[in-house]
Amino acid sequence: VQLQASGGGLVQAGGSLRLSCTASGRESSIIEMGWYRQAPGKERELVAGIATGHDAHYAESVKGRFTVSRDDAQSTAYLQMNDLKSEDTAVYYCNVVLDGLELWGQGTQVTVSS
């Protein structure tokens, strides 16, 4: 299974970005797709995830601002990030959980300028 992540970049506070993550290979085994992030000097933390059946869950800090969605036909998950804040600045990692396997994407930088 390979992951291809895209999106991210530099945006002003209050702006929006969208991340995407596509999995190829063993698509039928995907249980959950989502994102974690890691800011400098901090531990990696869960941002949002979406399971088969499209049950989504979010970190408290992003609820109401971020939306995770999933296109099963394309084996792609999206993270729409609105009203971005400087504290959202981090490297964002796509995460995919399959039956017996967990994969990480290469990470994409999101920088929010105040």
TORPATI-115144 format. One line per 3 residues: number of its first residue (from 1); their letters; for each residue x, y, z of N, C-alpha, C. Coordinates in nm, 4 decimals, decimal comma. Layout:
N
NUM) A) X Y Z X Y Z X Y Z ~ ...
# end
This chain:
114
1) VQL) 0,0846 -0,1186 0,0000 0,0000 0,0000 0,0000 0,0887 0,1244 0,0000 ~ 0,0538 0,2178 -0,0853 0,1270 0,3447 -0,0909 0,0317 0,4589 -0,0630 ~ 0,0846 0,5625 0,0014 0,0069 0,6818 0,0313 0,0636 0,7995 -0,0455
4) QAS) -0,0270 0,8795 -0,1010 0,0122 1,0009 -0,1713 -0,0644 1,1156 -0,1100 ~ 0,0074 1,2020 -0,0423 -0,0556 1,3158 0,0231 -0,0267 1,4426 -0,0561 ~ -0,1201 1,5356 -0,0511 -0,1004 1,6638 -0,1174 -0,1751 1,7718 -0,0416
7) GGG) -0,1453 1,8949 -0,0764 -0,2056 2,0089 -0,0090 -0,1050 2,0723 0,0841 ~ -0,1526 2,1561 0,1717 -0,0649 2,2261 0,2629 -0,0102 2,3523 0,2002 ~ 0,0764 2,4196 0,2744 0,1355 2,5436 0,2251 0,1290 2,6535 0,3283
10) LVQ) 0,1410 2,7754 0,2781 0,1416 2,8939 0,3645 0,0111 2,9699 0,3463 ~ -0,0506 3,0071 0,4563 -0,1774 3,0790 0,4511 -0,1834 3,1775 0,5677 ~ -0,2575 3,2847 0,5489 -0,2755 3,3803 0,6575 -0,3795 3,3289 0,7564
13) AGG) -0,3695 3,3760 0,8769 -0,4677 3,3393 0,9788 -0,6081 3,3725 0,9288 ~ -0,6990 3,2799 0,9524 -0,8355 3,2954 0,9051 -0,8599 3,2322 0,7690 ~ -0,7537 3,1938 0,7041 -0,7653 3,1340 0,5720 -0,7958 2,9857 0,5774
16) SLR) -0,7958 2,9233 0,4584 -0,8328 2,7824 0,4460 -0,7309 2,7073 0,3615 ~ -0,7196 2,5805 0,3905 -0,6396 2,4887 0,3102 -0,7093 2,3542 0,3088 ~ -0,6765 2,2743 0,2085 -0,7302 2,1383 0,2030 -0,6169 2,0400 0,1790
19) LSC) -0,6146 1,9367 0,2602 -0,5197 1,8283 0,2429 -0,5920 1,7076 0,1851 ~ -0,5213 1,6304 0,1056 -0,5782 1,5069 0,0548 -0,4765 1,3943 0,0715 ~ -0,5284 1,2742 0,0800 -0,4439 1,1577 0,0978 -0,5081 1,0416 0,0237
22) TAS) -0,4354 0,9854 -0,0713 -0,4858 0,8745 -0,1519 -0,4046 0,7499 -0,1225 ~ -0,4759 0,6421 -0,0975 -0,4116 0,5135 -0,0733 -0,4288 0,4249 -0,1956 ~ -0,3236 0,3553 -0,2308 -0,3315 0,2633 -0,3444 -0,2804 0,1259 -0,3006
25) GRE) -0,3551 0,0259 -0,3381 -0,3197 -0,1095 -0,2982 -0,3959 -0,1488 -0,1731 ~ -0,4615 -0,2609 -0,1712 -0,5381 -0,3128 -0,0579 -0,6443 -0,2133 -0,0089 ~ -0,7018 -0,1403 -0,1053 -0,7998 -0,0384 -0,0665 -0,9148 -0,0968 0,0136
28) SSI) -0,9520 -0,2201 -0,0170 -1,0674 -0,2791 0,0517 -1,0384 -0,3105 0,1970 ~ -0,9101 -0,3048 0,2355 -0,8729 -0,3361 0,3732 -0,8651 -0,2117 0,4620 ~ -0,8920 -0,0936 0,4043 -0,8790 0,0301 0,4818 -0,9876 0,0375 0,5881
31) IEM) -0,9460 0,0588 0,7104 -1,0385 0,0713 0,8217 -1,0608 0,2186 0,8560 ~ -0,9523 0,2944 0,8602 -0,9642 0,4353 0,8961 -0,8562 0,5155 0,8250 ~ -0,8906 0,6380 0,7889 -0,7971 0,7335 0,7302 -0,8036 0,8621 0,8113
34) GWY) -0,6918 0,9293 0,8229 -0,6949 1,0536 0,8985 -0,5630 1,1257 0,8955 ~ -0,5521 1,2264 0,9815 -0,4330 1,3086 0,9895 -0,3886 1,3288 1,1336 ~ -0,2591 1,3313 1,1484 -0,1944 1,3734 1,2706 -0,1098 1,4956 1,2359
37) RQA) -0,0671 1,5668 1,3354 0,0234 1,6787 1,3114 0,1273 1,6857 1,4216 ~ 0,2394 1,7460 1,3861 0,3468 1,7627 1,4830 0,4082 1,9003 1,4650 ~ 0,3969 1,9804 1,5683 0,4561 2,1129 1,5685 0,5967 2,1038 1,6297
40) PGK) 0,6825 2,1976 1,6003 0,8187 2,1948 1,6544 0,8191 2,1862 1,8071 ~ 0,8922 2,0915 1,8593 0,9039 2,0767 2,0035 0,7861 2,0096 2,0705 ~ 0,6904 1,9637 1,9908 0,5709 1,9000 2,0478 0,5570 1,7581 1,9950
43) ERE) 0,4765 1,6802 2,0657 0,4512 1,5438 2,0228 0,3491 1,5418 1,9089 ~ 0,3541 1,4352 1,8326 0,2551 1,4179 1,7262 0,1186 1,3962 1,7897 ~ 0,0175 1,4628 1,7334 -0,1168 1,4515 1,7886 -0,2183 1,4236 1,6789
46) LVA) -0,3246 1,3570 1,7169 -0,4334 1,3305 1,6239 -0,5076 1,4593 1,5937 ~ -0,5358 1,4815 1,4658 -0,6157 1,5957 1,4243 -0,7582 1,5509 1,3943 ~ -0,7717 1,4544 1,3067 -0,9035 1,4054 1,2686 -0,8891 1,2701 1,2016
49) GIA) -0,9931 1,1896 1,2154 -0,9952 1,0599 1,1501 -1,1357 1,0269 1,1056 ~ -1,1433 0,9412 1,0042 -1,2731 0,8983 0,9539 -1,2667 0,7500 0,9235 ~ -1,3605 0,6775 0,9837 -1,3608 0,5331 0,9719 -1,4506 0,4867 0,8578
52) TGH) -1,4399 0,3605 0,8252 -1,5342 0,3002 0,7322 -1,6730 0,3199 0,7897 ~ -1,7669 0,3629 0,7059 -1,8965 0,4018 0,7589 -1,9018 0,5510 0,7834 ~ -1,7862 0,6163 0,7682 -1,7743 0,7610 0,7707 -1,8023 0,8242 0,9060
55) DAH) -1,7784 0,7495 1,0129 -1,7815 0,8104 1,1451 -1,6529 0,8901 1,1628 ~ -1,6665 1,0184 1,1906 -1,5500 1,1060 1,2027 -1,5276 1,1462 1,3474 ~ -1,4023 1,1723 1,3805 -1,3707 1,2234 1,5134 -1,2604 1,3258 1,4995
58) YAE) -1,2577 1,4206 1,5914 -1,1692 1,5360 1,5818 -1,1037 1,5677 1,7158 ~ -0,9872 1,6297 1,7065 -0,9276 1,6893 1,8253 -1,0141 1,8079 1,8667 ~ -1,0222 1,8317 1,9959 -1,1046 1,9419 2,0446 -1,0620 2,0756 1,9845
61) SVK) -0,9338 2,0905 1,9611 -0,8808 2,2187 1,9140 -0,9223 2,2530 1,7709 ~ -0,9720 2,1540 1,6956 -1,0077 2,1811 1,5563 -1,1566 2,1644 1,5294 ~ -1,2308 2,1197 1,6283 -1,3743 2,1002 1,6084 -1,4403 2,2304 1,5653
64) GRF) -1,5270 2,2196 1,4640 -1,5959 2,3367 1,4139 -1,5182 2,4115 1,3073 ~ -1,3905 2,3809 1,2923 -1,3075 2,4476 1,1915 -1,2596 2,3518 1,0830 ~ -1,2302 2,2301 1,1198 -1,1797 2,1303 1,0267 -1,2887 2,0274 0,9977
67) TVS) -1,2889 1,9773 0,8753 -1,3828 1,8720 0,8354 -1,3065 1,7640 0,7603 ~ -1,3213 1,6412 0,8068 -1,2593 1,5281 0,7386 -1,3677 1,4551 0,6602 ~ -1,3333 1,4149 0,5389 -1,4275 1,3418 0,4544 -1,3511 1,2339 0,3790
70) RDD) -1,4276 1,1482 0,3148 -1,3634 1,0320 0,2529 -1,4398 0,9923 0,1280 ~ -1,3666 0,9654 0,0228 -1,4218 0,9152 -0,1028 -1,3720 0,7726 -0,1186 ~ -1,4550 0,6776 -0,0849 -1,4117 0,5384 -0,0869 -1,3810 0,4902 -0,2288
73) AQS) -1,4530 0,5415 -0,3271 -1,4291 0,5003 -0,4653 -1,2882 0,5378 -0,5105 ~ -1,2363 0,6482 -0,4558 -1,1028 0,6939 -0,4906 -1,0004 0,6608 -0,3826 ~ -1,0436 0,5953 -0,2761 -0,9559 0,5645 -0,1621 -0,8825 0,6896 -0,1164
76) TAY) -0,9554 0,7976 -0,1109 -0,8975 0,9277 -0,0787 -0,9719 0,9907 0,0382 ~ -0,8962 1,0477 0,1274 -0,9534 1,1241 0,2371 -0,9102 1,2692 0,2238 ~ -0,9947 1,3577 0,2710 -0,9698 1,5010 0,2623 -0,9806 1,5631 0,4011
79) LQM) -0,8995 1,6629 0,4229 -0,9097 1,7418 0,5452 -0,9251 1,8875 0,5040 ~ -1,0453 1,9383 0,5168 -1,0717 2,0787 0,4880 -1,0471 2,1582 0,6153 ~ -0,9562 2,2515 0,6075 -0,9183 2,3296 0,7250 -0,9585 2,4749 0,7024
82) NDL) -1,0518 2,5218 0,7823 -1,1000 2,6596 0,7729 -1,0630 2,7375 0,8988 ~ -1,0670 2,8686 0,8870 -1,0363 2,9565 1,0004 -0,9055 2,9144 1,0681 ~ -0,8043 2,8986 0,9869 -0,6763 2,8525 1,0395 -0,6155 2,9540 1,1350
85) KSE) -0,5483 2,9007 1,2355 -0,4845 2,9824 1,3371 -0,3350 2,9523 1,3392 ~ -0,2599 3,0419 1,3987 -0,1150 3,0229 1,4021 -0,0779 2,8925 1,4734 ~ -0,1597 2,8541 1,5708 -0,1302 2,7305 1,6440 -0,1569 2,6039 1,5633
88) DTA) -0,2140 2,6196 1,4443 -0,2316 2,5050 1,3546 -0,1053 2,4769 1,2740 ~ -0,0073 2,5640 1,2839 0,1179 2,5445 1,2112 0,1863 2,4165 1,2583 ~ 0,2138 2,3285 1,1633 0,2733 2,1992 1,1957 0,2985 2,1226 1,0666
91) VYY) 0,3663 2,0104 1,0812 0,3729 1,9137 0,9712 0,2566 1,8180 0,9900 ~ 0,1783 1,8024 0,8863 0,0597 1,7167 0,8911 0,0910 1,5848 0,8212 ~ 0,0570 1,4753 0,8889 0,0851 1,3417 0,8379 -0,0453 1,2669 0,8127
94) CNV) -0,0566 1,2141 0,6938 -0,1682 1,1259 0,6626 -0,1446 0,9921 0,7326 ~ -0,2511 0,9344 0,7834 -0,2425 0,8059 0,8537 -0,3531 0,7152 0,8032 ~ -0,3160 0,5929 0,7690 -0,4147 0,4964 0,7199 -0,3995 0,3677 0,8002
97) VLD) -0,5100 0,3209 0,8510 -0,5124 0,1955 0,9265 -0,5840 0,0903 0,8434 ~ -0,5124 -0,0188 0,8210 -0,5700 -0,1311 0,7491 -0,5766 -0,2502 0,8441 ~ -0,6236 -0,3585 0,7957 -0,6308 -0,4794 0,8759 -0,4887 -0,5277 0,9033
100) GLE) -0,4413 -0,5027 1,0256 -0,3097 -0,5485 1,0644 -0,1950 -0,4595 1,0232 ~ -0,2227 -0,3392 0,9755 -0,1158 -0,2536 0,9259 -0,1528 -0,1077 0,9460 ~ -0,0538 -0,0264 0,9800 -0,0740 0,1176 0,9914 0,0339 0,1866 0,9091
103) LWG) -0,0079 0,2800 0,8249 0,0838 0,3492 0,7361 0,0803 0,4988 0,7595 ~ 0,1956 0,5629 0,7325 0,2081 0,7075 0,7451 0,2521 0,7678 0,6123 ~ 0,1936 0,8819 0,5791 0,2367 0,9564 0,4621 0,3637 1,0326 0,4926
106) QGT) 0,4155 1,1032 0,3921 0,5459 1,1670 0,4052 0,5425 1,2966 0,4829 ~ 0,4258 1,3494 0,5120 0,4167 1,4746 0,5873 0,4152 1,5943 0,4957 ~ 0,3304 1,6889 0,5260 0,3212 1,8122 0,4495 0,3139 1,9304 0,5457
109) QVT) 0,3878 2,0347 0,5133 0,3959 2,1493 0,6028 0,2753 2,2412 0,5853 ~ 0,2149 2,2782 0,6949 0,1106 2,3805 0,6973 0,1620 2,4933 0,7861 ~ 0,1707 2,6125 0,7288 0,2190 2,7281 0,8035 0,1133 2,8373 0,7984
112) VSS) 0,0723 2,8820 0,9153 -0,0283 2,9864 0,9251 0,0381 3,1112 0,9815 ~ 0,0356 3,2173 0,9034 0,0982 3,3416 0,9477 -0,0061 3,4312 1,0136 ~ 0,0342 3,4958 1,1193 -0,0598 3,5824 1,1923 -0,0477 3,7272 1,1488
# end
